[in-house]
Amino acid sequence: MAWDFSAEPEFQEKLDWIRDFIETEVKPLDVVLAQEEIYRNKSHPAHEHVLRPLQEKVKAQGLWACHLDPALGGQGYGQLKLGLMNEIIGRSVWAPWTFGSQAPDSGNAEIIAHYGTKEQKDEYLQPLLEGRIQSTFSMTEPQSGSDPQEFTCSAVRDGDDWVINGEKYFSSNLRYCKFAIVMVITSPDAPTKNASSMFLVPRDTEGVNIIRNVRLGPETGVEGSHAYVRYENVRVPADHLLGGEGNGFVIAQTRLGGGRLHHAMRTIGVVQRCLDMMCERALSRKSHGELLSQKQMVQDVLATSWIEIQQFRLQVLHAAWTVDQVGGHNARKEIAGVKIATAKICQEVVVRAMRLHGGLGLSNEMPFFDMLQVALAMGVADGASEVHKVTIARKILKDYEPQEGLWPRDHRPSQLDEMRKTHSHLFEYAEMELPV
Ligand SMILES: Cc1cc2nc3c(=O)[nH]c(=O)nc-3n(C[C@H](O)[C@H](O)[C@H](O)COP(=O)(O)OP(=O)(O)OC[C@H]3O[C@@H](n4cnc5c(N)ncnc54)[C@H](O)[C@@H]3O)c2cc1C
């Protein structure tokens, strides 16, 4: 019997170490160095003097960049183990940087690892894996979102180079990164699946012009981290085409699938943290003569949240297990499912936690608004939930055939007619008088 809901003892020891390490050594960074501009900007001194020593401790435990194969310095743990790790890592904002698993670098590293030349691996992959540089994934366009059928940013071959022209929107981290992986049209007349290609574009290439850096709603600071960028006659050598001409769509699907799953894993940590905070508050706060925890409507909130988190956690771990069994491409239904569930549970549980803390919950003295911002982004970034529902419905329907004849298969009169032919003896019993 293979069903087992516990981790093997050696791995459980690692999980215990991660939990303790994050609580005692990483969470202080969340409190003191909370601004996004600090943790996104590698040239900030905190990275060298504060983060680096923590990363060394993670490496010493053999827990660095665990999503990667051993050849690339990871552990090749597979998605299920990653799920158990990431649900702890998700409890802290700085933890993904501490463990070398932050988006979008984790997915971009995999693309270069698979398709980059030796020189590109030396120049970009190695420092990326060591956490010394950052990267960007530049796909969404202002007029079309992430729908590749409508992309217009394109590249044409010119001698030994490719020349890229067009605009991209929401290219996160572009202003901090060393290179971007840019998805552009190379065969406009080909079917969508074969029309685009991926290019490695060093950030300092002439013509990579940021029009502005977009902020999310409540973020402070003059500039955000999501670039609206114009690629103007950006010239890159032919070997900067990653994974062959026309393979951009397939590479994007593979890359984004892993990223979506990892977001979901970390979200388990976010919502569990919200439940912890709700329980502590309910046991500590009195209102109208009794503790919040004694009010049935509060109990309903706690119980509902617990049930939903349990369901979500099992769904995510099952999706991770499925990827381990059949690969990401064959687990697209499961990945799309957790993608949708991630945004939904995160929004609902964060809002409940915010509410349970009253005015304090809505203030800047608690982390709920930051969490809500991430939760809302989850419903849109990497594709809107509606689009993923379309994927799921398509996949589910593949397992079914249209009904023959006039009536559905479970139409009772038709079933009875059929049973009279195949199970006539049962009718004798059905017609017997009931014993008194
Ligand atoms: C925080 C954040 C970070 C991001 N980072 C990056 C990045 O690093 N790189 C990058 O390339 N992109 C990035 N994006 C962009 C993101 O991938 C897109 O916003 C997303 O794919 C949706 O595209 P869109 O915004 O154009 O929305 P649209 O595609 O215009 O969709 C808008 C709405 O229309 C509805 N809708 C759309 N399609 C359907 C459908 N088939 N059926 C029913 N309803 C539908 C949905 O309600 C949807 O929310 C980021 C976005 C955010 C918010």
The ligand as a Tripos MOL2 file, in Angstrom:
@<TRIPOS>MOLECULE
LIG
   53    58     1     0     0
SMALL
NO_CHARGES

@<TRIPOS>ATOM
      1 C1          2.4380   41.0170  -10.1630 C.3       1 LIG1
      2 C2          2.5430   40.6010  -11.5740 C.ar      1 LIG1
      3 C3          3.7610   40.1910  -12.0840 C.ar      1 LIG1
      4 C4          3.8740   39.8270  -13.4240 C.ar      1 LIG1
      5 N1          5.1000   39.4520  -13.8950 N.ar      1 LIG1
      6 C5          5.2320   39.1540  -15.2070 C.ar      1 LIG1
      7 C6          6.5230   38.8300  -15.7350 C.ar      1 LIG1
      8 O1          7.5190   38.8100  -15.0170 O.2       1 LIG1
      9 N2          6.6240   38.5670  -17.0650 N.ar      1 LIG1
     10 C7          5.5560   38.5900  -17.8960 C.ar      1 LIG1
     11 O2          5.7120   38.3360  -19.0690 O.2       1 LIG1
     12 N3          4.3090   38.8920  -17.4370 N.ar      1 LIG1
     13 C8          4.1320   39.1830  -16.1090 C.ar      1 LIG1
     14 N4          2.8910   39.5300  -15.6180 N.ar      1 LIG1
     15 C9          1.7670   39.6440  -16.5500 C.3       1 LIG1
     16 C10         0.7820   38.5250  -16.4230 C.3       1 LIG1
     17 O3          1.3100   37.3170  -16.9190 O.3       1 LIG1
     18 C11        -0.5020   38.9600  -17.1520 C.3       1 LIG1
     19 O4         -1.0450   40.0610  -16.4410 O.3       1 LIG1
     20 C12        -1.4910   37.8380  -17.1960 C.3       1 LIG1
     21 O5         -1.0220   36.8050  -18.0150 O.3       1 LIG1
     22 C13        -2.8710   38.2880  -17.7170 C.3       1 LIG1
     23 O6         -2.7660   39.0630  -18.8570 O.3       1 LIG1
     24 P1         -3.4980   40.4830  -18.8910 P.3       1 LIG1
     25 O7         -3.0400   41.2570  -17.7060 O.co2     1 LIG1
     26 O8         -3.3130   41.1270  -20.2080 O.co2     1 LIG1
     27 O9         -5.0130   40.1570  -18.6970 O.3       1 LIG1
     28 P2         -6.0420   39.7850  -19.8480 P.3       1 LIG1
     29 O10        -5.5200   38.6390  -20.6310 O.co2     1 LIG1
     30 O11        -6.4650   41.0130  -20.5790 O.co2     1 LIG1
     31 O12        -7.2340   39.2630  -18.9470 O.3       1 LIG1
     32 C14        -8.0190   40.1840  -18.1940 C.3       1 LIG1
     33 C15        -9.2310   39.4730  -17.6640 C.3       1 LIG1
     34 O13       -10.0580   39.0320  -18.7350 O.3       1 LIG1
     35 C16       -10.7010   37.8290  -18.3980 C.3       1 LIG1
     36 N5        -10.2850   36.7650  -19.3270 N.ar      1 LIG1
     37 C17        -9.1430   36.6850  -20.0410 C.ar      1 LIG1
     38 N6         -9.1240   35.5700  -20.7810 N.ar      1 LIG1
     39 C18       -10.2720   34.9250  -20.5330 C.ar      1 LIG1
     40 C19       -10.8460   33.7130  -20.9930 C.ar      1 LIG1
     41 N7        -10.1950   32.8930  -21.8580 N.pl3     1 LIG1
     42 N8        -12.0770   33.3650  -20.5230 N.ar      1 LIG1
     43 C20       -12.7320   34.1760  -19.6580 C.ar      1 LIG1
     44 N9        -12.2330   35.3150  -19.1820 N.ar      1 LIG1
     45 C21       -11.0290   35.6940  -19.6200 C.ar      1 LIG1
     46 C22       -10.2430   37.4950  -16.9740 C.3       1 LIG1
     47 O14       -11.1620   38.0060  -16.0300 O.3       1 LIG1
     48 C23        -8.9190   38.2120  -16.8600 C.3       1 LIG1
     49 O15        -8.5380   38.4750  -15.5250 O.3       1 LIG1
     50 C24         2.7380   39.8740  -14.2820 C.ar      1 LIG1
     51 C25         1.5060   40.2810  -13.7620 C.ar      1 LIG1
     52 C26         1.3980   40.6580  -12.4440 C.ar      1 LIG1
     53 C27         0.0640   41.1170  -11.9270 C.3       1 LIG1
@<TRIPOS>BOND
     1     1     2 1
     2     2     3 ar
     3     2    52 ar
     4     3     4 ar
     5     4     5 ar
     6     4    50 ar
     7     5     6 ar
     8     6     7 ar
     9     6    13 1
    10     7     8 2
    11     7     9 ar
    12     9    10 ar
    13    10    11 2
    14    10    12 ar
    15    12    13 ar
    16    13    14 ar
    17    14    15 1
    18    14    50 ar
    19    15    16 1
    20    16    17 1
    21    16    18 1
    22    18    19 1
    23    18    20 1
    24    20    21 1
    25    20    22 1
    26    22    23 1
    27    23    24 1
    28    24    25 2
    29    24    26 1
    30    24    27 1
    31    27    28 1
    32    28    29 2
    33    28    30 1
    34    28    31 1
    35    31    32 1
    36    32    33 1
    37    33    34 1
    38    33    48 1
    39    34    35 1
    40    35    36 1
    41    35    46 1
    42    36    37 ar
    43    36    45 ar
    44    37    38 ar
    45    38    39 ar
    46    39    40 ar
    47    39    45 ar
    48    40    41 1
    49    40    42 ar
    50    42    43 ar
    51    43    44 ar
    52    44    45 ar
    53    46    47 1
    54    46    48 1
    55    48    49 1
    56    50    51 ar
    57    51    52 ar
    58    52    53 1
@<TRIPOS>SUBSTRUCTURE
     1 LIG1         1 GROUP 0 **** ****
